[in-house]
Amino acid sequence: MLHEPSIDKLAANIGSKYALCVVVAKRARQLIDNAQNQGLTDIPGGEKPLTVAAREIYDGKVIATKF
């Protein structure tokens, strides 16, 4: 379970909780696919992909744009 940063703080960065869910899921899938392409079973660092994706959004490394 993701405790920090909170869902409300993350949603403020994206705009809505629905958009946050979509962006976090897509980024987590990218992290998983990238690790698998490198022949790894887990992402480096041993953290869960959703946790890494949420932290990247909070830190501003991932930005959601409209299509």
Order of alpha helices (4+ residues) and beta strands (2+ residues): alpha-alpha-alpha
